[in-house]
Structure formats: structure tokens, C-alpha cells
Amino acid sequence: MRPSSFFQLLAATSCVRAHTPKPGPDGKYTISSRNLKAQFIPYGATLTNLFVKGKDGKEVDVVLGYDDIAYYPEDTSHPVYNSVPGRYVNRIGHGKYTIGNTTYSTQLNDGNNTLHSGTNNWSYRTWNVTAATESSITFTVRDEAFSEQGMPGLVLANLTYSVDGDRWNIKMNAVSPTAKSPLMLTHHTYFNLDAYKNPSTEKIWNHTLYMPYSARYLVADDGALPTGEIATAAPGSINDFASAPGMFLGHAQNLAGFSSNCGGGGACEGYNGYFLIDDAPANAPVVTLASAFSGIKAELRTDQPGVVIYSCNWFDGTADLKSTQGTDANKKVVRSSCVAIEAQDYVDGINHPEWGRREAQISGPGETYSWKSSWTFTKL
């Protein structure tokens, strides 16, 4: 870590700047380009709306969220809509990990495991807005030592969203200046490229998913915790999205095992697992999500070594859609009706030295953690 990087982060996260940018009358910060409009709130540094032009030229709000921004901190289900659940995302097996000779215990908030560092993770925090222009916005957060159970060391982080033409960019930097600490981030983005307006289905299975560099995946137990095994998906199998473009997310619905593929005591249908990204060329799209109904194609580029795919099994139809989404017949987020796509490092890699990812997931004095992804939205 260069000294200037640390001091810049420290200055940005220690206090709100004197000329803090202000939101619009609806409480949201809006950035836009010729083809995209994105809106955000400080709670969780959350993306509330992302408007993309569909095949008919009309705007489509392609991400989940709430109309009432005051409801984000009130929703006890806390699905982590389009925010950053740091400082260590996804699962920590059995709520324990070791740095040096010290074993740390973290909050068990997901069965026998820790999910997203517990129930005081960064998606529950109100971030500072430190800069904003018509096309970009920067948020910062200061995370004190042990503000999440079992997480040592102060962490300072910033997050910049920007839009340029068809592209939405996300960049994060963080430092732990005083101690070694787990540090692994993602953006927890939930998509439905039809904005729930397809009259023929409320589900996500009509979207296509192509991940040409992700034939391998982490085998997980019933609680979505990796076992340590890395498997390769055979062409046409449940976890295959690499062998051919244009596969439907629901291509394996009729295969044995699909209805329990993501565990949950056999109750989790579809996907909630980590796919490795192997040997992708520089700047190549590693995930392509598309829908023929809206005519929208979304391509992910990232510097991360893999991606979590979660097909929204645990939504039970009680959460409301936004007023920008749905039909007269459907106003709710029903089971398996969206997909979260989360670029990140290996799930629970902190507890699996055989994967060689521990050094990337533990950061400390003298190091700067960085994360970068972008989504490009075009028409099919």
C-alpha cells in the first residue's frame, strides 16, 4: 500500500466533507449516461434503480429494490439488495477462521456458518457520500475493529459507481492499516431483465446465462458451504453454463437434483453456488445474462476469480416489487424470479489453504485491497 493511498482513504472516511453532495427530492442520488440511469442511497451504498433501454427503446428497471427508501433498513429479511456486504462476503465455515496463531469466532447468522460477516455488515451501514457528478458517485465507510464479531482491525473503504455509454462501472478499494483482517468484497446485484413484466412467466428461468470460462465450480454442502472439492460440470448437466451460449437458466429444470441443487434440506431449487473463472482473456465478458422478452443483454467483466450465482429460491412472494416493475397480475417477488450475480473470490477461501486464496482474502498493514467490475447493457 502506498502511503498516499492510506491517507486518502483515511481523509475520505473520517468525516463527511464540508460540501457533501445532496440527493434529489426522492432521497436518491442519480447518475446517468446516454443509455443508462442509475440511482443510489447511502444505506448500504445501495443501487435502488438501474434503467436500461429495452428492444422497444423504453426504459426497463432491471434490478430489485423498494420504492420507499426508508424501508431498506426496516426490512427484517434484509436480502442485501444491490449493496456491498463487507468486510468479508459470503460464508465463513462454522464461524471460525485463523490468522497466525489466533482463532477468531464470528457471528453464526446462517445456520452453523457466518454469512456476509454477520448482521452488522456493510450492507447495514449508512455510508458517506464524498463525491458526485452527473455520471459518477463515491461512497466511503469506516469500519472499526470488531464492529462485526470476530473481525479485527480498522478498515477504510471507498466505492465508486460510474456510468459511461452502455457501461455501469463499480470500483472498490479498502485498507486495514493496523492489523491483518479478512477482507473480501462483492456487489450483491439482483437482476430481472424483464422487470417482471413478462406476462408468460414470473420466473427467471426464461433468461439465458453464458459463462464460457466457468466449467468448474465449488461443491457445497446442504448449507451452501463449500466442502473443498472442485468439480467440473459436464455439458448439459445442472451446473453447466459453459458449454454453449444461450442456455436458459432453467435448462436443467427437468433433471434429477435440480429441485435441491442448492441445498436447504432439499428445498433450494436452482443455484446458490460459486463458479470459478478460468483463463479468461483480458477484458473478456465472463458472464452474459440475457432475455429475449426485453431484448436486453448484460455482460459482466471483472478482475475477480469467480462468481456466485443465486437464483432467488428463498423469496416467498411477500416482498413488493417497485412501481417500475411487474404487471397487474404480479406485484410480488416470488420464488426463483430473479438472479443475484456476485463477482468475488472463492467462498470460505480463508478456511481452505489448499485453494491458495488465503493471501488474497487476508489483508493487513502495507496492503491495499481492490475490486473492479463492470456491466455492459446492449440489445440482443
N, C-alpha and C positions, 0 to 999 in steps of 0.2 A: 504493500500500500504506500503510495506516495504521500508525504506529509500534507501536501496541499489538498489531497482528496479527503483526508480525515477532517481537516479544519473546515473545508467547505460543507461537509455533512454536518459537523457539529454546529456551525453557524445556522444552517438551514433548519435544524431540528430542535434547537434550544428554545426558540421563541417564535411567535408569529411576527412576520415582518411588519414594519410600520405601514406599508402601503399594500396590505393584503388585498388581493383581487376579490371582488364581490360577485355572488351568484345572481342569476336572474330572478324575476319576481316569483318564479315557481320553486326557488331554492336550489336550482340546478345550475351547474356550470356547463356551458355549451361550447364545443369546438366543431369546426366544420371545414370541409373541402368541397370541391365541385360535385363530388358524388357521395359523400358521407356526412352524416351529422351524428355526433356522439355527445351524450350528456352524463354528468357525474355529480356525486355528492361526497362530502368529506368523510361520512361514516363508512369505514372500510375502504376508503378511496374507491368507491363503488361506481361502476358503469351502470347507469339506470336505463339508458335507451341507446340503441345503435340503429340508425336509419340508413338503409341501403336501397338503391333503386332496383326494382324487380324488372321482369321482362316487359311489363307494360309501361315502364318508366315511372311508376308510382313508388313512393317510399314504403319500405317494409321495415318494421321494428323487429329485428332478428334475435334479440336477447330477452331473457326473462327478467322480471322485476315487479315493482309495485308502482301504482300511480301516486300513492300517498308516501312521500319520502319519510314522514315521521314513523311509518310502520316498520322500516328496516330494523331499527334497534328493538322494536316491540315484539317482533315475530319470534316466538319461543322455539319454533322449528329451525330457525337460522340456517337456511340452505346454502349460505355463502354465495349468494347471487353476485357473480361478476366482480369479485373483490380479491384481496390478497390475504390468505390466511397464514401469515408467518408467525413465529420466525422459522418454524420447521413444519412443512406441509405434509399432508397425508399421515400415514400411520407410523408410530413408534411401537414396536412389538413389546407387549406386556408392560408398557410404561416404564421401560428401563433402557439405559444406554451407559457407556463408559467412555470417559476421556482420561487418558493417563491411568492413574491408579484410583480414580474416583468414579463410583457408580451413582448416577442420578436417577431419581424416580419422578416420573411425570404423571399428570392427571389422567386417570382412566375414565375417559368420556365416550368410549366406543367399545363396549364390552370389556374385554381384558386388555384393550390397547388404548393408546393415545391417538386422537385424531386432530390434526392441524394444531398441535401444541396445547390443546385444551380449550376451555370455554372463556379464555381471556386473550385469544389470539388476535392478530392484527385486523381481522375482519370485524371484530367487535369495537375497534378503536376509532375515534374521530381524528383523522389526520389533519395536518395543517396544509393549507393551500399557499404555496410560496411563490408561484409564478403562473401567469396565464396569458395567452394570446388568443387570437381568433382560431388558431389551428393547433395549440398545444396547452397542456396544463401539467403542473408539477405538484405532487403531494409529498410530504415528509412525515415521518413518525419517529419518535424517540421511545425506545423500549427498554425500560430499566431492568437491571438484573433481577431475575426470579419474579418478574411480574406475571409470567406464566410459570407454574410449578415445575421445578427442575431445570430451568433454563438460566444458566449463569451468564454474567457479563452484560454490560450495557450494549445495545445495538442501535445504531443510527442508520436510517434507510431513506432513500428517496425513490420516487416513482414518477416517470414522465409518460403521459399519453400524448400522442400526436396523430394528426391525420394529414394525408398528402395524396390527392387524387383518389384512387381506389383503395389506398392502403391505410390501415389503422396500426400504429406502432406502439409498443409497450416496452419500456426500458426501466430496469431497476438496478440500484446499487446499494450496498449495505456494508457496514464495518462493525466489528466487535473490537473496540480499541483497547479494552482492559483485560480480556480473558478469552480463552478458547470456548466456543459455544456452537451448538448445532445451528446451521443456517442454510436453509433450502426453501426457495420460494416458487410460487407459480401464480398464474392468473386463472381464477376458477370461473371460466366463462361458460354460461349456459346458452345454447342455441336452439331455436326452431326457425329455420329459414323461411317457413311459410307463415310465420306469425300466427299460427293456429287458425288460419283462415281457409284451409283446405277442407271443403265440405265432405270429402270422401273418407277422411280419417282424422282422428285426434292424436294419433301416434306418430312417433319419429321414424318408424321402420321404412317409410317410403323415401327417406333421404338416402343418398348414396355416400359411401365412405371409402376412400382410397388412401392407403398408407404403404407406398411401394417399398419402403426401406424397413418395414416393421413386421417381418415374418416371425420374429422372436418376441416372446412375452414372458413375464414373471408368473409362474404358477403360484396361486394363492390358496389359502385355506378357507374355511367356511366364513371367517370373519374378514375376508379381503386382505389378510396379512400374507405377504409373500413367504413361501416356505424355504426359499433359497434356490429352488430348481428354476432353470431357464429352459423353456420349451420352444419348439418351432411348430407353427401352425401349418398343417398340411393343406394344400389347395382345396377349397370348398368346405373346410372344416369350420366350426363355430367361430374360432378366433382368427380366421383368415380374412384380412382386408388388404393383403399384399400381392396376391397372385394375379389380379386383374382389376383394371379400373371399372368403375360403375357398379360395384356390388352394393346392393341395398343393405342398410344397417340391419334389416330384418331378414337377410338372406338365409339365415340358419334357423328360422322360427320353427320349422318342422323337424329339425334334427333332435335326436335324443340328447338331453343335457342342456338345451338352450334355456329351458324354464328355470333352471337352477344354476346357470353358468357362473353367476357372481355370488353364490353362497347364500348367506342369510337363512340357514336352516332349510335350504331348498326353495326359499320364497323369492329369491332375487333373479328375475329373468334378464337376459341380455348381458350387459357389460358393466363392470366396475373394476377394471384392471389396468396394468401398466404394460405398454408395448415399447420395446427398445427401438431406437432409430440407429440402424447400422449402415455405415459407409454412404451416407447421403452426400452428394456433391454440394459444394458451397452454394448457398443461396437457393437451393432447390426446395420446392414445396414438399413438405414431408407428410402433410395431411391435407386431403381435399374433401370437403363436405359440400354436397350439392342437393338441390331439389328441383325437379322438373316442374312442379306446380308453380313456384315463384320465379323459376328461371335464374336463381341465384347460385353462384359457385363461390365458396370461401376456401382460400388456400393459406395454410399455416407455414411460416418459415420460422425457425428457432435455432438458438445456439445450445439448446438442452439435449441430453442424450436419449430422451424418451418422452412419452406422453401417456397420460391417464385418459381412458375413455369410460365415461359413466352415462348410462342410458336412462337415468332418472327413474329407476324402479321404485324408489321409496316415496315418491309423490302419491298422495292418496285422493286427489280430487277435491281437496278442501281449499287449497290456495287459489286466490283470484288471479286471473290474467289482467294485464293492463288494458286500458281503454283503447289502445292502439292495436290490440290483438284480439283474436277469437272471432266467433260468429254468433248469431242469435241463438244457435243451439249449443254453443260451447263457450263458457266463460271461465273455465277452471283449468288448472294444471293437473292433468290426470297422469296416472302411472305410464311410464315409458313414452312420454310425449315430448321429450327434449333430450339433448345430449350435452354433457359438460366435457370440454376438451381442455386438458390441463398439461401444458408442457412443463416438465420438471426432471429432476434427477431420479435415480432409482428409489422406489418406495422402500423405506426402512433400511436404506443402504448403510446407515450408521451402525446397524447391528449385523451386517453381512460383509466382513472384510474380504471374503472370497471373491466378491464382485469388483473390488478395487475402487470403490466410490467413497470410502470414508473421508479421505483427504478433501474431496470436493464438497463434502457435507458438514465439515467442521471448520469453522473459520476463527481466526484469532488475531492478536496483535500483529501488525505488519502485513495484513492481507485485506484486499478489497473483494467482496463478492459481487458478481454482476450477472444479470439475466436479461435476455433480449429476445423478443418475438415480434412477429407482425402477421396480420391477417389482410389478405388482398381479396376484394369482393368484385367479381365480374359477372357477366351474364353467360348462361350456357349457350 
